Amino acid sequence: MQPRDLSTHVAYEAGRGIEEVARELGREPDEFVKLASNENPHGPSPAATVAVREAASSVSSYPKAAHADLTDALAEKWDVDGEQVWLGNGGDGAIDYLHRATLEPGDSVLVPSPGFAYYGMSSRFHHGEVREYDLSRAEEFEQTAETVLEGYDGDRLVWITSPHNPSGSTMALEEIQRVAEGTDERTLVVVDEAYGEFTDRESALALTEGRAGFSARDDVAVLRTFSKAYGLAGIRLGYAVVPGEWGGAYTRVNTPFAASELACRAGLAAVGDDEHVSRTVETARDAREYMRETVDAHVWESEANFVLVDVGNASVVAEGMQERGVIVRDCTSFGLPGCIRITCGTEAETERAVETLNELLAEGADETDAAEVTER
Ligand SMILES: *Cc1c(COP(=O)(O)O)cnc(C)c1O
């Protein structure tokens, strides 16, 4: 017996963890800071930590009430019906549900390149094909309706990431509206707002719901997660908000109790903890400005909790930083071999990252194997 043909499927490459790196290098974990996975440097919302402790003794029951309570709280936050809120095991779980609800075998999804790998992975599990539109490095990864529509060919779903991972660029709501207008009636445009809290831009839910001067549409959905601004990456909680017309499809595609009791209780507490989110967002804004001002290499403007840096030779620089205790993301797997992505840390962590990076750049680490880089 063998699994189905998975030869075109690729494994997700997560940012490396401190334990893993420390063990490999034979060093102590506390010598390292991890700025590789866009996690929250302030940890989880303290209210969520309390909620998880309190919920621990009730995990013998299925999370029916907790699921409903969180759905209600999110519906209230966004002023939508509960049916429109599709909870998932992480934002990634919600990506799966959107694909399950829309893809017939052979349908395609259109995804940004460079971009978040899981859109394509999930589409493939659901028997969908993957097509790409290019965000141009030379044009600062600018996101306009044209960039997306140039790549469009009747795809069932179009993924837009705003703020975009790994560049930090965003797309104006008017442009997203033009994408929705320029695609077929059967095409769903999903705006992944995993980093939505970190930008001043309004949520694309304005298009779904017909707010802020837009008329309501049944072909725009939004994705959100608790992993980034809320600091709950380890609990795995995210959701999609979909148009009211077909919100009811969730009950036919979701894994029963899509989010756990602990996740729901943590999420519920975190949604009520505005202070933690504000503090997190403020730290990220300061850090990304600081990195733009002080890194001795090109840093793209970012509206997220990370920056993309053009270092010339990403694998050498990322490895060099890691040896000096700062774990960052080599963006080769995103299709950007010259770049690293640095998550906004606490003030001290961010300063350490910049100092370490600038030392390496001054030592010429970016030029090592320059010839090899040019070839790629
Ligand atoms: C982090 C992230 C997500 C969701 O991650 P989860 O941890 O599964 O919630 C979705 N999209 C992008 C672009 C991300 O960076």
The ligand as an SDF file (V2000), in Angstrom:
LIG
                    3D

 15 15  0  0  0  0  0  0  0  0999 V2000
    1.2300   33.2930    9.7980 C   0  0  0  0  0  0  0  0  0  0  0  0
    0.4380   33.3690    8.5470 C   0  0  0  0  0  0  0  0  0  0  0  0
   -0.8250   32.7760    8.4110 C   0  0  0  0  0  0  0  0  0  0  0  0
   -1.5260   31.9630    9.4490 C   0  0  0  0  0  0  0  0  0  0  0  0
   -0.7690   31.2500   10.2840 O   0  0  0  0  0  0  0  0  0  0  0  0
   -1.4720   30.3630   11.4260 P   0  0  0  0  0  0  0  0  0  0  0  0
   -0.4260   30.2400   12.4500 O   0  0  0  0  0  0  0  0  0  0  0  0
   -1.8820   29.0840   10.7840 O   0  0  0  0  0  0  0  0  0  0  0  0
   -2.6580   31.1140   11.9000 O   0  0  0  0  0  0  0  0  0  0  0  0
   -1.5170   32.9460    7.2480 C   0  0  0  0  0  0  0  0  0  0  0  0
   -1.0110   33.6550    6.2400 N   0  0  0  0  0  0  0  0  0  0  0  0
    0.1890   34.2440    6.3160 C   0  0  0  0  0  0  0  0  0  0  0  0
    0.6820   35.0360    5.1730 C   0  0  0  0  0  0  0  0  0  0  0  0
    0.9640   34.1060    7.4620 C   0  0  0  0  0  0  0  0  0  0  0  0
    2.1750   34.6700    7.5020 O   0  0  0  0  0  0  0  0  0  0  0  0
  1  2  1  0
  2  3  1  0
  2 14  2  0
  3  4  1  0
  3 10  2  0
  4  5  1  0
  5  6  1  0
  6  7  2  0
  6  8  1  0
  6  9  1  0
 10 11  1  0
 11 12  2  0
 12 13  1  0
 12 14  1  0
 14 15  1  0
M  END
$$$$
